[in-house]
Structures are given as structure tokens and as C-alpha cells.
Amino acid sequence: MIERRAEFDRTVLAFLGLQRGMKVLDPFGGNLYWAEILAPAVGPKGHVTIWQPTQFLSDKTRAGVATFTAAHSNVSLLSSPFEAPELGVGAYDFTLINLDYHDVYWQNEKNGIVRMEPQAWLKRLYAAMKPGATVGIIDHAAKAGSEPRASVEAMHRIDPAVVRADFKRAGFVLVAQSALLRNKADDHTLSVFDEKIRGKTDRFVMKFRKPSR
């Protein structure tokens, strides 16, 4: 199963166009899953910046990332509040937001997640990417027409049409989509954490680009 997942991940990154030497933003990457793949993929002339929201940067996570970055000179950690990401300007060639974009519609007092406005959040992401940069999105699909805050609160799912519209308004251009992670057996009625579907949700893959001009 792990080997199969790794094969999918490599295929997804190839579809999105990851290349050696790229400067990569790894959002929500404190678990190091993607960093372990991205660091060797971009090579010594590339760089991976893990961005972990302060709300989810525990002492354990910080220690784990510190150990990893000590062994990988082309990886570093950046942290700022989820609702106000400080990502720099024109810094990255590539980013992949894996199963996390929907959370810009989430609000959770326990975890310190305040109500966010997706367009304000995406404005910061847009500014952080270089002209011509790629943004990949993988997320759990919700039923077509679902109100995003409701579907995220109930199931942590989002309608792909909402994502397309959000990114278009932010100035990104949709250049490709992939059915690689689709699962037609998922009827979009269960929470992504339900054991009946966990790890097997219907997921969409989108490739956006920031215009060169």
C-alpha cells in the first residue's frame, strides 16, 4: 500500500510539472510527508520551504522539522498564523496544497481557527508565487453545488467548482486537471474521517498557473 501511494505521489508531481532546481512552498508540511519526497526531487540547487500554521506548530512538530532540516540543507521552516500567512513575495516556482485548501473555509475555536475569507488568503498565496509558477491542488470532493462552509464543517469536503472559481478570482489560470485520484464509489455523503471512506475519498487534482505577466 505504501509503495502504491508513493507511485501515485510521483505521478501527481510529474503531472504538476515539478522540476529539479525549483523553489517549492510546502504548505501544512509539518508532518514532513511531502518534504521527504520534494527535497531529493528538487536537488541541492532547489529549496523546499515548509509552511506550518502557528496553530499547528506543536513542540513535537517543531522538533521533528528541526531534525529533518538539519539533515537536509535544502529545506527550511516558515510559520505564521493560518489566517495571515506570511509567505514572502515572488519567492516560489511551485506549491502543492494537498487536502488542506478546504480549511480556508473552516472555523474552529478549539484549534484557534478564525473565520477566514478565501480571497484574502489566496491574495497572499498569489503574491508569494513567481510569475509563471505552478499551484497544485488536491482535495476531497463534495457534492456539486454544496455550500463550501457547510460541506467543510460537516465533512471536510469542497465542491471542485468552488476551488476553480476561487483561484480564477485570485488571478490564477487553470491549465490542467487529472482524474488520477478519483473514486467513483465515494458518493460524497460521508466525512473524510469516517472509517468507511478514510484514505479512499474521491479526490480532484487541479493544476493552476500564475500568469507570467
WOFEN-V768836 format. One record per residue. N is the residue number from 1. RES is the residue in one letter. OMEGA is omega in whole degrees, 0 to 359 (NA if undefined). D_FIRST is the distance of its C-alpha to the first C-alpha in Angstrom with 2 decimals. Layout:
# WOFEN-V768836
N&RES&OMEGA&D_FIRST ; N&RES&OMEGA&D_FIRST
This chain:
# WOFEN-V768836
1&M&179&0.00 ; 2&I&179&3.83 ; 3&E&180&5.46 ; 4&R&177&5.05 ; 5&R&180&6.19 ; 6&A&178&8.63 ; 7&E&177&9.85 ; 8&F&183&10.62 ; 9&D&179&12.36 ; 10&R&179&14.38 ; 11&T&178&15.37 ; 12&V&180&16.51 ; 13&L&176&18.50 ; 14&A&178&20.04 ; 15&F&182&21.05 ; 16&L&174&22.63 ; 17&G&176&24.46 ; 18&L&181&23.60 ; 19&Q&176&25.88 ; 20&R&179&26.92 ; 21&G&181&29.79 ; 22&M&170&28.96 ; 23&K&190&29.78 ; 24&V&171&26.78 ; 25&L&181&26.81 ; 26&D&184&23.64 ; 27&P&179&24.57 ; 28&F&190&23.31 ; 29&G&184&21.53 ; 30&G&177&22.53 ; 31&N&175&19.05 ; 32&L&183&18.84 ; 33&Y&183&15.35 ; 34&W&179&16.92 ; 35&A&180&19.73 ; 36&E&178&17.65 ; 37&I&187&16.65 ; 38&L&185&20.08 ; 39&A&178&22.36 ; 40&P&182&21.82 ; 41&A&181&21.55 ; 42&V&175&25.01 ; 43&G&185&26.50 ; 44&P&179&29.57 ; 45&K&175&31.69 ; 46&G&179&29.32 ; 47&H&177&28.72 ; 48&V&175&26.20 ; 49&T&175&27.84 ; 50&I&172&25.77 ; 51&W&179&27.58 ; 52&Q&178&27.09 ; 53&P&181&29.44 ; 54&T&179&31.84 ; 55&Q&183&31.01 ; 56&F&179&27.54 ; 57&L&179&28.57 ; 58&S&176&28.79 ; 59&D&179&30.15 ; 60&K&180&26.77 ; 61&T&180&25.19 ; 62&R&180&28.23 ; 63&A&179&28.08 ; 64&G&179&24.44 ; 65&V&179&25.24 ; 66&A&178&28.45 ; 67&T&181&26.78 ; 68&F&182&24.37 ; 69&T&177&27.25 ; 70&A&181&29.41 ; 71&A&182&27.08 ; 72&H&186&26.52 ; 73&S&180&29.90 ; 74&N&178&28.63 ; 75&V&177&27.11 ; 76&S&182&29.28 ; 77&L&175&29.28 ; 78&L&180&31.29 ; 79&S&176&31.87 ; 80&S&182&34.12 ; 81&P&180&34.34 ; 82&F&186&31.82 ; 83&E&182&34.79 ; 84&A&184&36.49 ; 85&P&175&34.05 ; 86&E&189&36.01 ; 87&L&184&34.17 ; 88&G&182&37.07 ; 89&V&177&38.55 ; 90&G&189&37.49 ; 91&A&192&35.06 ; 92&Y&176&31.74 ; 93&D&192&30.62 ; 94&F&168&27.17 ; 95&T&175&25.23 ; 96&L&176&22.04 ; 97&I&188&22.25 ; 98&N&175&18.78 ; 99&L&182&19.08 ; 100&D&183&22.38 ; 101&Y&182&25.23 ; 102&H&184&25.87 ; 103&D&173&26.95 ; 104&V&175&30.14 ; 105&Y&185&31.24 ; 106&W&175&30.42 ; 107&Q&185&33.11 ; 108&N&184&32.62 ; 109&E&182&35.51 ; 110&K&182&33.60 ; 111&N&179&31.41 ; 112&G&180&34.34 ; 113&I&181&33.05 ; 114&V&177&36.22 ; 115&R&181&36.69 ; 116&M&172&35.93 ; 117&E&185&37.18 ; 118&P&182&34.41 ; 119&Q&176&36.93 ; 120&A&179&38.19 ; 121&W&181&34.69 ; 122&L&177&33.94 ; 123&K&178&37.34 ; 124&R&178&36.26 ; 125&L&180&33.03 ; 126&Y&181&35.12 ; 127&A&183&37.58 ; 128&A&183&34.98 ; 129&M&176&33.64 ; 130&K&171&35.64 ; 131&P&182&37.30 ; 132&G&182&34.91 ; 133&A&180&31.81 ; 134&T&172&28.52 ; 135&V&177&26.90 ; 136&G&178&23.45 ; 137&I&169&22.59 ; 138&I&178&19.38 ; 139&D&180&20.07 ; 140&H&183&19.72 ; 141&A&171&22.19 ; 142&A&178&25.18 ; 143&K&178&27.66 ; 144&A&179&30.08 ; 145&G&181&33.15 ; 146&S&175&31.72 ; 147&E&191&33.74 ; 148&P&181&31.39 ; 149&R&179&32.58 ; 150&A&182&32.41 ; 151&S&178&28.91 ; 152&V&180&27.60 ; 153&E&185&29.50 ; 154&A&191&28.38 ; 155&M&185&24.76 ; 156&H&176&23.83 ; 157&R&178&23.74 ; 158&I&178&26.02 ; 159&D&179&27.60 ; 160&P&180&26.70 ; 161&A&177&30.44 ; 162&V&180&31.23 ; 163&V&179&29.09 ; 164&R&181&30.73 ; 165&A&179&34.13 ; 166&D&184&33.63 ; 167&F&177&32.69 ; 168&K&179&35.50 ; 169&R&181&38.00 ; 170&A&178&36.88 ; 171&G&178&37.70 ; 172&F&179&34.33 ; 173&V&176&33.93 ; 174&L&183&30.97 ; 175&V&180&30.32 ; 176&A&173&27.13 ; 177&Q&181&24.46 ; 178&S&177&21.14 ; 179&A&185&19.47 ; 180&L&185&16.08 ; 181&L&178&14.58 ; 182&R&176&16.94 ; 183&N&184&16.32 ; 184&K&179&19.62 ; 185&A&178&18.86 ; 186&D&182&19.21 ; 187&D&173&22.99 ; 188&H&182&23.22 ; 189&T&184&25.06 ; 190&L&172&22.73 ; 191&S&180&22.17 ; 192&V&179&18.86 ; 193&F&178&18.78 ; 194&D&184&19.35 ; 195&E&180&16.77 ; 196&K&185&17.15 ; 197&I&185&15.70 ; 198&R&182&14.19 ; 199&G&183&11.14 ; 200&K&183&12.04 ; 201&T&173&15.47 ; 202&D&185&17.38 ; 203&R&177&17.55 ; 204&F&179&20.19 ; 205&V&180&20.37 ; 206&M&178&23.91 ; 207&K&178&25.58 ; 208&F&176&28.94 ; 209&R&171&31.57 ; 210&K&181&34.53 ; 211&P&181&37.57 ; 212&S&178&39.15 ; 213&R&NA&42.44
